[in-house]
Amino acid sequence: MAVLGAVAGCILFLGNAWAMEMEVIDINAATVEELETLPGMDSVVANDIVSFRTMNRPFTRVDDLLKVRGMSIEKLDAIREFITIEMAPHPVEQPDLLTE
């Protein structure tokens, strides 16, 4: 039983060490290749994230990834600690040229 505890502790340590080495990725700027480095992320979903972001708009919340085809709550939970969203600059309001 003690051996199992030691093995589980070693696995937990190695998992945490791996997580500490990963950089946090901005999902609004990440390339497909960068997204593929996330735990459990395959090339299909990584491509779908970039396509969704390009076709729609930058993500405003991490949970917006659930709108992407192939993304599940389980996948999102697995990558949540490794992703971030940099706030996009607010658009500059243009004066209404039709009013006097």
C-alpha positions in Angstrom: 0.0 0.0 0.0 2.9 2.4 0.8 4.3 1.7 -2.7 1.1 2.8 -4.3 1.0 6.0 -2.3 4.6 6.7 -3.3 3.9 6.1 -6.9 0.7 8.3 -6.8 2.7 11.0 -5.1 5.5 10.8 -7.7 2.9 11.0 -10.6 1.2 14.0 -8.9 4.6 15.7 -8.5 5.6 15.0 -12.1 2.2 16.3 -13.3 2.5 19.5 -11.3 6.1 20.0 -12.5 5.0 19.7 -16.1 2.1 22.1 -15.5 4.5 24.6 -13.9 6.7 24.6 -17.0 3.9 25.4 -19.4 3.4 29.0 -20.3 -0.1 30.5 -20.2 -1.4 30.9 -23.7 -3.5 33.8 -24.9 -6.3 32.1 -26.9 -6.9 35.3 -28.8 -3.4 35.4 -30.2 -2.3 31.7 -30.2 -1.5 29.9 -33.3 -2.7 26.4 -34.1 0.7 25.0 -33.1 0.6 26.8 -29.8 -2.9 25.5 -29.0 -1.8 22.0 -29.8 0.6 22.1 -26.9 -2.3 22.3 -24.4 -3.2 19.1 -22.6 -5.6 17.0 -24.7 -5.8 19.5 -27.5 -5.7 17.9 -31.0 -5.1 19.7 -34.3 -8.8 19.6 -35.3 -10.0 21.5 -32.3 -7.0 23.8 -32.4 -7.8 24.7 -36.0 -11.5 25.2 -35.1 -10.6 27.6 -32.3 -8.5 29.7 -34.7 -11.2 29.6 -37.4 -13.9 30.5 -34.9 -11.9 33.4 -33.6 -11.2 34.7 -37.1 -14.7 34.3 -38.4 -16.5 35.8 -35.4 -14.5 38.0 -33.0 -11.9 37.6 -30.3 -13.0 35.6 -27.3 -14.1 37.7 -24.3 -14.3 34.8 -21.8 -12.6 31.5 -21.5 -16.0 29.8 -21.4 -16.6 31.2 -24.9 -14.4 28.3 -26.1 -17.5 26.1 -25.5 -19.0 27.7 -28.7 -16.2 26.0 -30.8 -17.1 22.8 -32.5 -15.3 19.9 -30.7 -14.7 21.7 -27.5 -16.3 20.1 -24.4 -16.5 21.1 -20.8 -14.0 18.3 -20.0 -11.5 19.6 -22.5 -12.0 23.2 -21.3 -11.4 22.1 -17.7 -8.2 20.3 -18.7 -6.8 23.5 -20.3 -8.3 26.2 -18.1 -5.2 26.8 -16.0 -3.0 27.1 -19.1 -5.0 29.7 -21.0 -5.9 33.4 -20.7 -7.6 36.1 -22.6 -5.8 39.4 -23.2 -8.3 42.1 -23.4 -8.7 43.5 -26.8 -8.6 47.3 -27.0 -11.9 49.0 -27.1 -12.8 50.3 -30.5 -12.5 54.1 -30.9 -15.8 55.7 -31.3 -16.2 57.5 -34.6 -18.1 60.7 -34.7 -21.4 60.6 -36.5 -20.7 62.6 -39.7 -24.4 62.8 -40.6 -25.3 64.9 -37.6 -24.6 68.6 -37.4 
